[in-house]
Amino acid sequence: MNTRRRASALVDEAYAALGDAIVDGRLQPGDRLRDVVLAEHMGISRTPVREALQRLERIGLVEVAANRYTRVSPVSERARTDMREYVVHMIATTMYVTLLRTDNDDDVARGAELLQVMGRAETSREYVEAGLEVLAHFTRASRNGVFRETLRQADLVVRRNLEGWASSVTDPVERADLFADLHRAVAERDHRHATVFFLALHGRF
């Protein structure tokens, strides 16, 4: 049993290490991924590395052509568009569920605070980072196990493909007003209007 657990842990460690390297750009699209080299670099056997690469292939971060190559996959504009749509609706959904049923005032206050940070973001990078914090917070605060597990499994691909995301409202005054309305709705636990304002900020309402 301990041996099996250790083997599984090695796969998880290799998966996380390689996934993080792809997300933060240390491994670029097109870079070859040779299990022998990676295993030596990580100080582990090839087996957990191979399994980790298979998991990364399943979520689209790695592409494999049998007997030809294993390499970091490129990111298409369609993949970015799909991810932005997914994250917008996941934030709206987890926020709705949290505000509808939570009895934790701290969760509500923290959510409102994180949305303020998101509204103050001046660059896409800051917006993405703040948005991911919002998503993680409301996913946890929703107390919904399916939401949590879905985000856990999608975490790497979400972080990679969300690059370039921002509010679709280009007028700074209108955007600031919408974020102010959103903050107020969250603070008042108005789940319906909070959802509408968030979707409106991203062209989904």
N, C-alpha and C positions, 0 to 999 in steps of 0.2 A: 504493500500500500504506500509506504513512504517513497519507494522508488518511483511509482506511478505519479505521485503528487509532485515529486521533484522534477520529473520529466515535463509534466504539464506546466509547472512554474517556469521552466526554462523556455518553453514555447511562448508563454505570456511575456516574458522579459524580452525575448528576441523580437516579438511582434511590436511591443511598445517602443523599443529602441529604434527599430527600422522605421516604424510609422512616424515617430517624432522627427527623425532625420529627413523624411520625405516632406512632412508638413512644414518644418522650419527652413527647408531649402538646402540643407547640407547634401542631400541627395536630390539631383535635378532630373526632370523628365528626360528619358533616354539613357540615363546612367545604367550600366550593366550591374546586375546583382548576382555575383558568383558565390554560391553557398560555401565553397571551400574557403574563399578569402574572408567572407563574413564570419564564418565559424571561428577561424583562426583569430580574427580581430576581437571577437567577443570572448574567446577563451572557452568555447563550448563545442560540442560535436555538431556535425552537419545535420543530423536528424531534426532537432528543434528549429534550426534555421529554415530548413525546407518547409516544415509545417507552418512556420510563421509567414513565409513567403506565399504559401497557398492561401492562408487567411487574408493576407493583404491583396492577393489577386481577387478574392471573392468580393471585396469592397471597392475594387477598382483602382487601387493605388499602384498595383503592379500588373504588368502584362507579360504573358508567357507564350512563346512559340516553341513547341516541342522540338528538342534537339537543335535549336537555333539560339534562343536568348531568353533571359529573364531580366526585365528592366523596369525602371520606374515609368509609369504610364504618364502620358501628357494629360493636361486638363483642357477640355473643350469648353467653348463659351456656353454650349447647351448645358453642360454639367454645372457650370457656375449659376446659370439661370435657374435650373431645377433646384439647386441647393438653396438659393435665396428664397425661392417660393416655399420650400419645405420649412426653412427656419422661421420665416415670417408667420406661417400658419401654426407651427409648433409653439412659438412664443405666445401667440394669440390664444391658442387652445389651453396651454398650461396655465396661463394667466387667468383665463376665464374660470377654469376649474378651481384654482387656488382661491380666488376672490369669492367664489360662490360658496365654498364650504369650510375654509380654514377658520379656526378659532384662535390663531396665533397672531397677535398684533405685531410682533417683531417681524414675522414673515412679510406682512403687508407693508410695514414701514421700510424694510430693506428693499423690497421690490420697487417701491416708489423712488427710493434713493438711487437705485441702479439705473432706473429709467431716466432720472435727471442727468446722470453721468453720460448716458447714451445721447441725450439731447444736446449736451454741451460738446460732443465730439467734433473736432475740427478737421479731421482727416478720415479717410475710409478705414485705415488701420485702427484708429482709435474707436471708430464706430463698430467695427467687427469685434474688437476685444470687449467692448462694453455690451454688445448684443449677445455675445457668448456667455457673459456673466449673467445677463438677464435670463437667458434660456436655462442655464444650469440652476439658477435660483428657483425659478417657477416650476421647473421640472421636479426638483427636490420637494418644494413646498406643496406641490399638488398631492403628495402622498399616493401617487399612482405608480404602482410597480411596473406597469407596461411602459409608461412614459420614461421612467428611469432606465429600464433595460434597453429600450430603443436608443436612447441617447448614448448610453454606454457603448453599445455596439457601433454606433455611427460616429462616435466622437472624432476619430482621425479624419475621416472623409469630410465631415462637416467643417472642421478647422481648415482643411486644405482648400476646399472648393468655395469657401465663403469669401475669399479674397476679392476686394473691390466693391463689396456691398456698401450701400448707403441708403438713406431715405430717398424716395422718388420725388419728394416735394422739394423743388429747387428754390422757391422763394424763401429766404431766411426768416422773414417775419411770420409767414404762414406756418413754416415748420416749427418755429419757436412756440407759436400759439397752440399748435396741435400737441406738442410735447407737454405744454403747461396743462392743457385739458386732460391729457392722458395721466399725468402725475396726480391731478386732483381726483380723477375718477378712481384710480388705484387706491389712493389714500382713503377715499370714501367707500371702498369695496363695491363700487358700481361696476360689476363685471361686464354688463352689456356695453356700456359706453366705453369702457377701457378697451374692450376688444375692437369696437368700431374705430376708435381713434388710432389704435396701433395699426390696424389694417389700412386705414386711410393714409397714414404716413408712408406706406409702402405700395400704394397704388392698387390695393386689393379690395377697396370698398368705394 
